[in-house]
Amino acid sequence: MVNKDTRVIIQGATGKQGRYHTLQMLEYNVKVVGGVSPGKGGQLAHGV
């Protein structure tokens, strides 16, 4: 079940849409703990 304590991992976090939606989620205080994108290890998107 999803609730206020749910932690989220984003797939495609370093792409244009992924960065946009990551920022939107952070502004809504979603607990984003990480993201994954093939071949892009070690990058940060909005501090995540």
ChimeraX commands (.cxc) that place a marker at each C-alpha (Angstrom):
marker #1 position 0.00,0.00,0.00 radius 0.5
marker #1 position 1.27,3.48,-0.82 radius 0.5
marker #1 position 1.20,6.05,1.97 radius 0.5
marker #1 position 3.15,9.09,3.22 radius 0.5
marker #1 position 6.06,6.87,4.31 radius 0.5
marker #1 position 6.50,5.13,0.93 radius 0.5
marker #1 position 10.00,5.44,-0.54 radius 0.5
marker #1 position 10.34,5.75,-4.33 radius 0.5
marker #1 position 13.00,4.73,-6.88 radius 0.5
marker #1 position 12.63,6.41,-10.27 radius 0.5
marker #1 position 13.35,4.59,-13.53 radius 0.5
marker #1 position 14.85,6.88,-16.20 radius 0.5
marker #1 position 15.70,9.56,-13.63 radius 0.5
marker #1 position 18.40,11.30,-15.69 radius 0.5
marker #1 position 16.37,11.88,-18.85 radius 0.5
marker #1 position 14.48,15.08,-19.61 radius 0.5
marker #1 position 11.12,13.77,-18.39 radius 0.5
marker #1 position 12.69,11.88,-15.49 radius 0.5
marker #1 position 14.38,15.01,-14.16 radius 0.5
marker #1 position 11.16,17.01,-14.51 radius 0.5
marker #1 position 9.07,14.45,-12.65 radius 0.5
marker #1 position 11.76,13.92,-10.01 radius 0.5
marker #1 position 11.65,17.63,-9.22 radius 0.5
marker #1 position 7.84,17.56,-9.08 radius 0.5
marker #1 position 7.91,14.64,-6.65 radius 0.5
marker #1 position 10.50,16.33,-4.43 radius 0.5
marker #1 position 8.37,19.50,-4.32 radius 0.5
marker #1 position 5.46,17.36,-3.07 radius 0.5
marker #1 position 7.74,15.83,-0.39 radius 0.5
marker #1 position 7.74,12.35,-1.92 radius 0.5
marker #1 position 10.56,10.30,-0.37 radius 0.5
marker #1 position 12.69,9.74,-3.48 radius 0.5
marker #1 position 15.61,7.52,-2.46 radius 0.5
marker #1 position 17.22,6.94,-5.85 radius 0.5
marker #1 position 16.89,6.54,-9.55 radius 0.5
marker #1 position 18.13,4.22,-12.26 radius 0.5
marker #1 position 19.10,4.75,-15.90 radius 0.5
marker #1 position 21.08,2.32,-18.06 radius 0.5
marker #1 position 24.72,3.39,-18.47 radius 0.5
marker #1 position 24.42,6.50,-16.29 radius 0.5
marker #1 position 25.75,5.30,-12.95 radius 0.5
marker #1 position 27.02,7.90,-10.50 radius 0.5
marker #1 position 24.99,10.86,-11.77 radius 0.5
marker #1 position 22.81,13.00,-9.52 radius 0.5
marker #1 position 19.45,14.53,-10.41 radius 0.5
marker #1 position 18.25,17.22,-7.98 radius 0.5
marker #1 position 20.50,15.83,-5.26 radius 0.5
marker #1 position 19.09,12.30,-5.45 radius 0.5
marker link #1:1,2 radius 0.2
marker link #1:2,3 radius 0.2
marker link #1:3,4 radius 0.2
marker link #1:4,5 radius 0.2
marker link #1:5,6 radius 0.2
marker link #1:6,7 radius 0.2
marker link #1:7,8 radius 0.2
marker link #1:8,9 radius 0.2
marker link #1:9,10 radius 0.2
marker link #1:10,11 radius 0.2
marker link #1:11,12 radius 0.2
marker link #1:12,13 radius 0.2
marker link #1:13,14 radius 0.2
marker link #1:14,15 radius 0.2
marker link #1:15,16 radius 0.2
marker link #1:16,17 radius 0.2
marker link #1:17,18 radius 0.2
marker link #1:18,19 radius 0.2
marker link #1:19,20 radius 0.2
marker link #1:20,21 radius 0.2
marker link #1:21,22 radius 0.2
marker link #1:22,23 radius 0.2
marker link #1:23,24 radius 0.2
marker link #1:24,25 radius 0.2
marker link #1:25,26 radius 0.2
marker link #1:26,27 radius 0.2
marker link #1:27,28 radius 0.2
marker link #1:28,29 radius 0.2
marker link #1:29,30 radius 0.2
marker link #1:30,31 radius 0.2
marker link #1:31,32 radius 0.2
marker link #1:32,33 radius 0.2
marker link #1:33,34 radius 0.2
marker link #1:34,35 radius 0.2
marker link #1:35,36 radius 0.2
marker link #1:36,37 radius 0.2
marker link #1:37,38 radius 0.2
marker link #1:38,39 radius 0.2
marker link #1:39,40 radius 0.2
marker link #1:40,41 radius 0.2
marker link #1:41,42 radius 0.2
marker link #1:42,43 radius 0.2
marker link #1:43,44 radius 0.2
marker link #1:44,45 radius 0.2
marker link #1:45,46 radius 0.2
marker link #1:46,47 radius 0.2
marker link #1:47,48 radius 0.2
view
